[in-house]
Amino acid sequence: MKIPRLCITTVLLLPLSLLAQEPPKPLRAGIIGLDTSHVPAFTRLFNNPKSDGDLTGITVVAGYPGGTDMPASKNRVEKFTEQVQAMGVEIVDSIPKLLEKVDVILLESVDGRIHLAEAREAFKAGKPVFIDKPLAGTLAEAIVIFELAKQHKVACFSSSSSRFGSDLRSLIGNEEIGGILGATTWGPCSYQSGTPDLFFYAIHGVESLFTLMGPGCTTVARSKNATQDQVTGVWKDGRVGTYRGIVKGKAEFGATVYGTKSVQHGGKSISYEALCRQVGRFFRSGIAPVTPTETLEIFTFMEAADESERQGGKPVELAGVLQKAQAEAAIKLAELTKGH
């Protein structure tokens, strides 16, 4: 039987097509801070031999346990260290030793108070760094982290896993909703001493709010009691966005978007896989999916919420909170870089 010319051409071209799709260069990932459930979850995703897309070729090979006196840290670091060690991850006793063994870094410590010290050490290697939530223990420290990353020419970003869930993303650019005139997000809310209230767990819902609304918040007012923690922001174009922290009662994530065409609900899912795919893409491209400017506005929003509570729930301008933090950051940065 005579083979049609088109088929012969296709067969001849097929090997060239396959050659063009070379597997991505393998990357060795290291984890700083083995005291959060994110650590075994992320390791399973990256180290899965059947991983695809942006997860392909990235393997967690080393981990530094770290840990602090925060209950959420000291009570869990041993358990999660054992779990990732069982997955074949080498455990090292210092950040410098970890940096020698890896190409990219996941800073996962659950206690944001030590992120600046750990990030400062990690940046010295000049390798891409993802910093899990919260970025830092204070807004001033968050500013310093991004400034140090810039000085060391290190690609760096931070994000909650709530930002990339498909259920939330489906509300953005939705023709049935139209333009977003406002939004409400909610989720479980618990606190840890030593950082602003919303940094520890409420950040998931706050990050979802900014994912929907975008940056541009100007004022924040907060109302907090034994059952709920409600923070309302007014954006520069007059739109209103609200985060409701569920302190007591049925705790779940969610969002409502008020559009020009309809009101719709979603945002119930938080996706570790979606976040890790973004991290994997970032590790290879060096391009952060969330800008430092937006991340710092989120942290300004959360610190402004604490200031509003101190003032009895009065609206607080983000510009003033940011200006104060920038002054503190300048002093801290000068201390850290003195003599270098």
N, C-alpha and C positions, 0 to 999 in steps of 0.2 A: 504494500500500500504506500502510495506517495504521500509524504508528510508535507502539509501546507507550509509555504515559506514563512508565514507569520510565527508558526510554532517553532521553527528552527531558530529564528531570530530571538524569540523569547528564551529558549533554552540556552543560547550562547550568551545572552546578557545576564542571565540569572546568577552565575557565579560572581560577576562583577558587582551586582547589587548586594549580594551577601557579604562580599569583601568590604563594601562601603559601610556596612553596619557592624563595625568592630566593637567588641565589648568595651565598656568604659574602663579606664585605668583603675586597678584596685586601690582602695584607700583604707588605711588603718585608722580606726577611730579610738580615742581614749576618753574615758569618763572621769571627771573630777566630782567627787561626792556621791557615795553609794548609799544614801539615806532616804531615798524616795522611791515610791512604786514605779515612777517613770523609768528608773534604771533597768529593771528586768524587762519591762514592757518594750522599751526602745531597743534593747539588746536583741530580744526575740525577733523584732521586725527587721533590723539590719542584718542579723546573722542567719536569717532564714535562707537555706540554700535555694529555695524557690522564689526568692524576692525578685521583683521586676521593676522596670521604670527607674525612678530616681533613687530607689533603694539598692539597686544592683551594684555589686562590687564594693560596698562599704561594709567593713567588718569591725565590730568592737573587739579589740584585742587586749586592752589593758584598762585597769580601773584603780583609782586612788580613793580609799574609803572616806577619808575626811571625817566630818561630823562635828557637832557642837553640843552645848549643854541644853539646847532647845529640846523639849520632850519629843517632838515630832522627828528629831534627828537622832538623839542618843538612844531612843528606844527601838530604832529600826535599822540602824546602820549595819549591825552584825547580820541580821536576817537577809538583807538585800545583797550584802557582800557575798554571803554564802551562795545565794541564788545565781549571781552572775559568774561566780567562780565555777559553779557546776556546769555552766554553759561554755566553759573553756576560756574564760577571760582571766588573764594574768593579773594578780593583785600586787600593786607596788606600794611602797611606804612613803612616797613623796611625789609632789607634782613634777619636779625636775626629772625624776626617773621616768615618769609617765611620758613626758614630752619627748624623750629620746626614742620612744618606741612607736610614735603615732604620727599621722599626717594631718589629722583634723581633731577637734576637741569639742566634747559636749560637757559644759559646766552645769551639773545637775544638783548641786547641794541645795537641800530644801530650805536651809536657813539663809535668807538673803543678806543677813548682816555680814557674812564673810565673803560675799561675791566679789567685792572690790579687791580684797587681798588675793583671792584665788585668780581672778581675771588678770590682775597686774602680773602675776607670776606666769600665767599662760601666754600672755601677749608677747613675752620675751622670745618665744619660739618663732614668732612670725607666721603662725598657722591659723587658719580660719577657726573661729570660736562661736558656737551657739550657746547662749546663756538662758537657761530655763527660768521660768517665773519664780519669784520676782527678780527682776534685773538686779536690784540692789536693796540695801536696808533703808536707804533714804533717797530722796530726790537728788540731793547734792552728790551722793555717791554714784548715782546713776549717771549724772552729768560727767563726773570724773572718769567713769568707765569708758564712755564713748570718746572722751578726749584722749585717754591713754591709747585706745584702739587706733585713733587717728594718728597719734604720734608714732606708734609702732608700725603703722601701715598694715594693720590687721583687719580683715573682713570680720564683722561681728554683727549679730542681731539677737533680739530676744522676743519671745512671744508665748502667749498661753496657747494650749491646744484647742481652746474654744474658737479661735479665729478662723480655722480652716475646715471646720465641720461642714459637710455638704448641706445639711439642714439649714444652717445659718447662711451659707453662701448663696443658696437658692433665693434668698430674699433680696439680694443685691442685683440691680439691673434687670429686675423682673418686670416685664411689660404689663402684667396684670396689676401690679402694685403702682407702677409709675414712679415719679420722683418721691424720695423719702422725705416727708415733712417732719417726722419725729419717730422716736422708738423708745420702747421699754424693754429692758432685759432683766432677768432674775436668775438666782442660783443660790446654792448653799453658802452660808456666810459664817466663818469662824475666825478667831483671832489668835495671834501669837504676840506675846509681849516683846518689846524691843524694836518693833517696826510700826509704821502707820497701820491702822486697823485693816484697811482694805487690801494691803499688799499680799497677805498670806493666801487667802482662798477666794475672797471676793473679786480678785483680779480677773478671774475667768469671766464673770459677768460684765465687768467693766470693759474688758478687752472686746467682748462681743458687741457692747454698745458702740465703741469707737469703730469697730469693723463696719457697722451699719451706718453710723452717722458721719464718719470721717473726722479729721481734725477740725479745729476751729471753735472749741468751747471757750467761753469767756468768763462765766461765773458758775459757782457751785454752791448749793445749799443742801444741808443734811439734817435728817430727822432719824434719831436712833432710839430704840427701846428694847425691851426684853424679847420681843418676837420678830422685829424686822429692823432693817437698817436701810433707809431710803436716801439716795443721793440724786439730786436733780441738777442737771447742767443746762445752761442756756448757751446756744451757739451764736456766733457773730451775725448770722443771717436771721436770727430770731427763732430758729428751730429749738425744740426742747427734747432732751434725752434723759431718761431716768433709769437708774439701776436700783433694783430692790433686792437686798440681801435677806435671805430666809434664815433667820437665827433660830427660830423654833417652829415646828410644824413640818408638813410634807416638804422635803427638800428635793428639788429637781431644777434642771436648767430650762430656759425658754426665752422667747423673744416675741414681741409684737411690733410690727412695723405699720406706721400710719402713712399711707401713700396718697398721691394725688388721684389715684383711681380706685384703690381699695385698701382695706385693712387686712393684714394676714399675719399668721402666727407660725413660729418655727423655732429653730435654734436649740432644739432639745438634746442634740448629740454633741459630744466632745470627742474628737477623733485623734488618737495618738498616731495612727497611721498617716493621716493627712498631714499632720505636723512633721512627722519624720520624712515624708516625701519632700516637703518644702526644705527641710534641713539638708537632705541629700542633694537637692538641686543647688542650694546655696553653697555647699561644700565644693561642688565642682565649678560653679560659675563665679563665686565670689560676690554675687549680687544678692543683697538682702531683700526678702519679700516684705519687710516692714522697715520704714525709715527710722533713724534715730529721733528725728523730730516728732513723729507721731508717738513713738514709745515714750519719749520724755513728756509729751502732753498727757498721756495716760497717767503717768506717775505724778504729774502736777495736779491732775484732777483728784487723785486719791489723797495726796497730802492736803489739798485745799479742803477736802471733805473733813479731815481732822480739825483743820482750823475753823471751819464752819461750826463744828460741834462745840469747840472751845468758846465760840462767840454766841452760843445759844441758838444755833441754826440759821444765823444770818447768811445771806449770800456773800461769798468771798470771791474776789477777782483772781483768776489764775495768774495774771501777769505779775501781780505783787508777790505771790508765792514763788513763782519761778525766779524772779529777780533776787529774792532773798536766798534761794538755793544756789543760784549762780555765784553769788558773793561767797557763800560757804565753800562751794566747789573750788573756786579760785584759790582760796587759802589752803585747802586740803591738797590740791594739785601741786601748789608751790612747795608744800612740805614733802610730798612724795618724790618730786623731781629735784629737790635740792641736792646739789653736789653731783648731779648726773649730766 
